[in-house]
Amino acid sequence: MLPDKKILYILMSLQVLILSGMIASSWYPLYVGTEIRMKVYPLDPRDLLRGNYVRLSYDFSRLELDSIQNHLDSNKIYNFGEMVFVELAKEGDYYKTIALWEKKPSNTENIFLKTSIASYSHQYAIYLSAGLESYYTKSQKALQIEKDISSQEVYAVIKVAPNGQARLLRVEPAKN
């Protein structure tokens, strides 16, 4: 027995609507975001299973909680995947992490990056992920980035939306 055609059309429309929402959400930072540059510390240019990419680390990837302005609840144990915000401020040509927040404050001029907790050692260190840690590219470009890393600073060009969501645009050597 087949379902009513109306229900079938509603279900099909709902699937298209959900997929459209997912696409729009991923493109949101590209249209409304502020372009920033962050210094990166690449780790590995290629992987046999994942292809040609550069695995990136940022200054917020591992934070010593006592060495940064910390607005987390000291009585709370944070779990893997919980969202926190990293406050960024411009320092020269790039942005640097200056504070860590449980919730994004509304009355500030600085840029906030939405991150998720990868690991948390209560009162000591926190490891964060912003979805900007892998940069996929062609093999020649990955090799060039690897060469650039050994000889100069490398920056990630990122677009950050007002809600903290971010997209990695490109990786490039520092301008001399």
C-alpha positions in Angstrom: 0.0 0.0 0.0 1.5 3.3 -1.1 1.3 6.4 1.1 -0.9 9.3 0.0 0.8 11.4 -2.7 0.6 14.5 -0.5 2.6 12.9 2.2 5.2 11.7 -0.3 5.5 15.2 -1.7 5.8 16.7 1.8 8.5 14.3 2.7 10.5 14.9 -0.5 10.2 18.7 0.0 11.3 18.3 3.6 14.5 16.5 2.5 15.3 19.1 -0.1 14.7 21.9 2.5 17.0 20.2 5.0 19.8 19.8 2.4 19.4 23.4 1.3 19.6 24.5 4.9 22.8 22.5 5.4 24.4 24.0 2.3 23.3 27.6 3.2 24.7 27.1 6.7 28.1 26.0 5.4 28.3 29.0 3.0 27.0 31.5 5.5 30.5 32.6 6.8 31.7 33.2 3.2 29.0 35.8 2.5 28.7 37.6 5.8 32.0 36.8 7.5 35.0 39.0 8.2 38.2 37.9 6.6 41.1 37.4 9.0 44.5 35.8 8.9 45.8 33.5 11.6 49.3 32.1 12.0 49.2 28.4 11.6 51.6 25.6 12.6 51.1 22.9 10.0 51.7 19.3 11.1 51.5 16.9 8.1 51.0 17.6 4.4 49.7 14.2 3.1 47.9 11.1 4.3 47.5 7.9 2.2 43.9 7.5 3.2 42.7 11.1 3.2 44.6 12.4 0.2 46.6 15.6 -0.1 46.0 18.0 2.7 47.8 20.1 5.3 46.8 19.4 8.9 46.9 22.8 10.7 47.3 23.8 14.2 46.5 27.3 15.6 47.4 29.2 18.7 43.9 28.3 20.1 44.3 24.5 19.3 45.9 24.0 22.8 45.5 26.6 25.5 47.0 26.6 28.9 44.1 27.8 31.0 46.2 29.8 33.5 48.1 31.7 30.7 45.0 33.2 29.0 42.0 35.2 30.0 39.6 32.4 30.9 35.9 32.9 31.3 35.0 29.3 31.8 33.1 28.1 34.8 35.9 26.7 37.1 33.4 24.4 38.8 32.3 22.7 35.6 33.8 19.8 33.9 33.6 20.3 30.1 33.0 17.4 27.8 34.1 16.5 24.3 32.1 18.4 21.7 30.9 21.2 23.9 31.0 24.6 22.3 33.1 27.4 23.6 34.2 30.7 22.0 37.7 31.9 21.4 38.1 35.7 21.4 40.5 37.0 18.7 42.2 40.3 18.5 44.4 41.7 15.7 48.1 41.8 16.3 50.1 43.1 13.4 49.0 41.3 10.2 47.2 38.4 11.9 44.7 37.6 14.7 45.7 36.0 17.9 43.7 34.3 20.7 43.3 36.6 23.7 40.5 34.9 25.7 38.3 31.9 26.1 34.5 32.2 26.8 31.8 29.7 27.6 29.3 32.0 25.9 29.9 34.8 23.4 29.6 38.2 25.0 27.3 40.6 23.1 29.0 43.9 23.8 32.5 43.6 22.2 34.2 44.7 19.0 36.5 41.7 18.7 36.0 38.6 16.6 34.8 35.4 18.2 35.4 31.9 16.8 33.1 29.1 17.7 35.1 26.0 18.7 34.4 22.6 20.2 36.3 21.0 23.0 38.5 18.1 21.8 40.0 17.4 25.2 39.8 19.1 28.6 42.1 18.8 31.6 40.3 20.6 34.4 42.2 23.7 35.5 45.3 23.0 33.2 44.8 22.8 29.5 42.1 22.7 26.8 42.3 21.4 23.3 39.9 23.0 20.8 38.8 22.4 17.3 37.1 24.9 14.9 36.8 22.7 11.8 39.7 24.6 10.3 42.3 22.0 10.9 42.5 20.3 7.5 43.2 22.1 4.3 42.8 19.9 1.2 44.7 20.8 -1.9 46.5 19.3 -4.9 49.7 17.4 -4.3 52.0 20.1 -5.8 50.4 22.8 -3.6 50.7 20.6 -0.5 54.4 20.1 -1.2 54.8 23.9 -1.8 53.1 24.6 1.6 55.4 22.1 3.2 58.5 23.9 1.8 57.0 27.3 2.8 56.6 26.1 6.4 60.3 25.3 6.8 61.4 28.7 5.5 58.8 31.2 6.7 55.6 31.9 8.6 52.4 30.6 7.0 48.9 32.0 7.5 45.4 30.7 7.1 43.0 33.1 5.6 39.6 32.5 7.3 36.2 34.0 7.1 34.4 34.3 10.4 30.7 35.0 10.6 29.1 37.1 13.4 27.9 33.9 15.1 31.4 32.5 15.3 31.1 30.0 12.5 34.2 30.0 10.2 35.4 28.7 6.9 39.0 28.2 5.8 39.6 30.0 2.5 43.3 29.3 1.8 46.8 28.8 3.3 49.5 31.2 2.2 53.0 32.3 3.1 53.5 35.5 5.1 53.9 38.6 3.0 57.4 40.0 3.3 
